[in-house]
Amino acid sequence: MTLTAAGSAVRGGAGFAVHDPATGEVVGTVPDATAQQALAAVDAAVAAGPAWAAAAPRHRSEVLRRAFELLVARTDEVAALITAENGKAAADARAEVAYAAEFLRWYSEEAVRVPGRLSRAPGGGNEVLVRHRPIGVVALVTPWNFPAAMATRKLAPALAAGCTAVLKPAEQTPLTALLLADLLTEAGVPAGAVGVVTTSSPGPVVDAVLHHPAVRMLSFTGSTEVGKVLLRTAADRVLKCAMELGGNAPFLVLDDADVDAALEGAVVAKMRNGGQACTAANRFYVDRRVAGEFTRGLVERMAAVRTGPGSDPATGCGPLVDRASVRKVERLVADAVARGARVLTGGEAPAGPGSFYLPTVLADVPPGAAVLREEVFGPVAPIVVVDGEEEAVAAANDTAHGLVSYVYSKDLARALRVGERLEAGMVAVNRGLVSDPAAPFGGVKESGLGREGSSEGLLEYTETTYLATSW
Ligand code: NAD
């Protein structure tokens, strides 16, 4: 069994099955790696490490650039695979491939711009020489909701910095990760430098990898709950950790908002991947003066989104990733309704096959509702009417999470002022999308540690060293 670079032979071998969320049918089988096999992948990354770290930055840059071009050229194939194993609508899958490819391009550009610093010590006695060197072998753990982009958002900066890696994709979506590994190999990433470990037992496998003496860092994207477990494990070996965790994004519509623009942004922020994004707008705080107009407009737009298999080009909202996700959304909606919320559209899971839930708008959602406290991860928009900016900001910040917030106001200075008061790593001002490879992506509070994308994303994979010298 090969655990590194994919190949069709691997996909056909014995292992665990991957299901199409739209039909429940099996779309592929991948190896079910044991902890022992994962450690072999780490050993391969260790062996490949010194040569890759010593390669000229320009060489690493050109390999990543080739990977970018290969991924763009294979957009249709990769997007179809993402839809098959994740379920997302074809347009979302193509957008994800473009986004994933941009990390390869961005870090091909950043690979040749790793900064250093030389300065005179304040006392004048010596020089301070600061360098950022590759941290070494890194463990990467990714979620199922963006199977391509969450992988390249880690692999591209790690490789650019001169690190080698073991990637453990989510068990729901391992096929895309294997395809990416093939593509990186074709682009010139040396054997062993990127090992993909597919497993149905993430706990013991990741635990073993994190205890391998050569692993120096963990970069994890997933739920806050699992992130906390892994931070504790990482403490055993004092590993550097970059954590992209869950969100609970508030979407603020102030009294002077352009309501049409807010509606357009709301649908983007809510419905990307059918609501299964860490950046998904989770709670809508709408000023009383525009609440009626906003609510009517959102119901109209959400009701018009067609639910169906992602492979159908007319589909706007694909299935949720599995039945358990549908049950969670059902629980959150039932709780809100029991507390007095009204379902204005949707509010149900259509009969099978597949794990679908209809785009839903809830009004009159009371503050205690679970849907306002938990990440919905589905196409449900709960609306809470607020009186004024102070109430909106207080409600928005009343959460342990702090990944992204959205704010709409026609007065840009006011929107920026409110934006500064929102406890979030990212604030979208009068737009429904923040993700950009050139921007530092990440959260505050329990939404994470560290940043991905931008120049910060590369520095995560380095350690800062300092040499004191006099001449
Ligand atoms: P998850 O935490 O269940 O799983 C994420 C990864 O961790 C998967 O690869 C899984 O196999 C692995 N895992 C699960 N249990 C583990 C354990 N005990 N030990 C080691 N690894 C384990 O999350 P998910 O359901 O795949 O993804 C959804 C979550 O990811 C949401 O909370 C979402 O907000 C978050 N997310 C965050 C970002 C971000 O950038 N902040 C981006 C995408 C998704």
Boltz pocket constraint, residues with backbone or C-beta under 6 A from the ligand:
constraints:
  - pocket:
      binder: B
      contacts: [[A, 141], [A, 142], [A, 143], [A, 144], [A, 145], [A, 146], [A, 150], [A, 168], [A, 169], [A, 170], [A, 171], [A, 199], [A, 202], [A, 203], [A, 204], [A, 206], [A, 207], [A, 221], [A, 222], [A, 223], [A, 224], [A, 226], [A, 227], [A, 229], [A, 230], [A, 243], [A, 244], [A, 245], [A, 246], [A, 247], [A, 277], [A, 278], [A, 279], [A, 375], [A, 403], [A, 443], [A, 447], [A, 448]]
      max_distance: 6.0
